[in-house]
Amino acid sequence: MKKIQMVDLVSQHDKIRKELDAAIAQVINSAAFINGPEVKAFAEELAGYTGAKFVIPCANGTDALQIAMMALGLKQGDEVIVPTFTYVATAEVIALLGLTPVLVDVNPQTFCAEPELIEKAITTRTRAIVPVHLFGQCADMEQILLLAKKHNLFVIEDTAQAIGAEYTFADGTKKQAGTMGTIGTTSFFPSKNLGCMGDGGAVFTNDEALAQKIKMIANHGQSVQYIHDEVGVNSRLDTIQAAILRVKLKQLDSYKNARQQAAAYYDRYFLNHPHFQIPVRNPKSTHVFHQYTLKTTGIDRKALREFLASKGVPSMVYYPYPLHMQKAYSSDRYKAGHFPVSELLCEQVISLPISTEMDEEQLEFICRSVTEFCASQTKNVN
Ligand SMILES: *Cc1c(COP(=O)(O)O)cnc(C)c1O
């Protein structure tokens, strides 16, 4: 059996190695390392794929969030609503810009921010909502966009984990993750669903004026060379990464398919299991399974992970602590017990290996190993 990894990038790249090598060689031959033609070509192709009118590449997904907030003119003291159960990057840039992250709890089934709780968190200082399409499925965008409209707020979709996921509105309109709000942001970190070979990110918007501003901010605040109208940052996607991403974008549908098939295998195995709850699908969104995350009950998660590791099966806990329990983001406003759903999820969740290259032998071995662990626990109890 092939060695089981959380993500198997070597096998993924082996299949398209010739094309990748040629794309990289082409950039080396041209020596157009900064803002080479591949960057613009990739941005256009990604716009075509996602349906976003404008795609502005940048250096990573964290920068994408920061640039989005700068472009919206958010100012010190403005409040930005963000789920407490997420990766730290989302809240980090809010804090770095002197904005106030206002945390909200998530839905216990979909793990995404709960619209009702978002509404309760809105104050006169709220300027934006940052839904995170966690683990690969869209947050409740219809309700979130209605709230944003009602309260005149921006929506920045953190799409780092959900590129290619599709959301269906009540009227039947379908839109891709990252293209529904004011701005969408994504990451091309190697292990993301569309990953490059280093760091990369992008910002999406359908608003032309905003697109110009985002472009300017990502490029030192200049629209004309040496004329700086805004304080900006230096955040570029390398040409080599863009060339790699152009090759990999062509595979994104097949990657999505492979992840969904692995998830379906796990689903069949864990459906109605006494100790595991399979990922609950939001009926309005497709799921692109950046992670396959089970909720555990009545078993010792740590012992399970150790048992799996002893069998050569890696697992991860995304995330062990909610943001309000992290020293950097705790504040007098939030105490343990404040966001019970997220706190419980942090104790319950376990993510199993999922990647584009998994075969049935590996999937079966992982499932059987989990079952073996459960059987051994029952024996111990009796
Ligand atoms: C990965 C990730 C980011 C950050 O992306 P980087 O490219 O690593 O900066 C932001 N938000 C979420 C939800 C992520 O998973």
Ligand as a Chemical Component Dictionary entry (heavy atoms), coordinates in Angstrom:
data_LIG
# 
_chem_comp.id                   LIG 
_chem_comp.type                 NON-POLYMER 
_chem_comp.pdbx_formal_charge   0 
_chem_comp.three_letter_code    LIG 
# 
loop_
_chem_comp_atom.comp_id 
_chem_comp_atom.atom_id 
_chem_comp_atom.alt_atom_id 
_chem_comp_atom.type_symbol 
_chem_comp_atom.charge 
_chem_comp_atom.model_Cartn_x 
_chem_comp_atom.model_Cartn_y 
_chem_comp_atom.model_Cartn_z 
_chem_comp_atom.pdbx_ordinal 
LIG C1 C1 C 0 -4.934 28.838 4.546 1  
LIG C2 C2 C 0 -5.925 29.812 5.037 2  
LIG C3 C3 C 0 -5.677 31.196 5.042 3  
LIG C4 C4 C 0 -4.340 31.788 4.776 4  
LIG O1 O1 O 0 -3.733 31.497 3.591 5  
LIG P1 P1 P 0 -2.146 31.661 3.446 6  
LIG O2 O2 O 0 -1.942 31.568 1.973 7  
LIG O3 O3 O 0 -1.506 30.555 4.208 8  
LIG O4 O4 O 0 -1.767 33.001 3.969 9  
LIG C5 C5 C 0 -6.697 32.029 5.424 10 
LIG N1 N1 N 0 -7.895 31.572 5.802 11 
LIG C6 C6 C 0 -8.167 30.256 5.853 12 
LIG C7 C7 C 0 -9.519 29.807 6.283 13 
LIG C8 C8 C 0 -7.192 29.326 5.481 14 
LIG O5 O5 O 0 -7.465 28.012 5.537 15 
# 
loop_
_chem_comp_bond.comp_id 
_chem_comp_bond.atom_id_1 
_chem_comp_bond.atom_id_2 
_chem_comp_bond.value_order 
_chem_comp_bond.pdbx_ordinal 
LIG C1 C2 SING 1  
LIG C2 C3 SING 2  
LIG C2 C8 DOUB 3  
LIG C3 C4 SING 4  
LIG C3 C5 DOUB 5  
LIG C4 O1 SING 6  
LIG O1 P1 SING 7  
LIG P1 O2 DOUB 8  
LIG P1 O3 SING 9  
LIG P1 O4 SING 10 
LIG C5 N1 SING 11 
LIG N1 C6 DOUB 12 
LIG C6 C7 SING 13 
LIG C6 C8 SING 14 
LIG C8 O5 SING 15 
# 
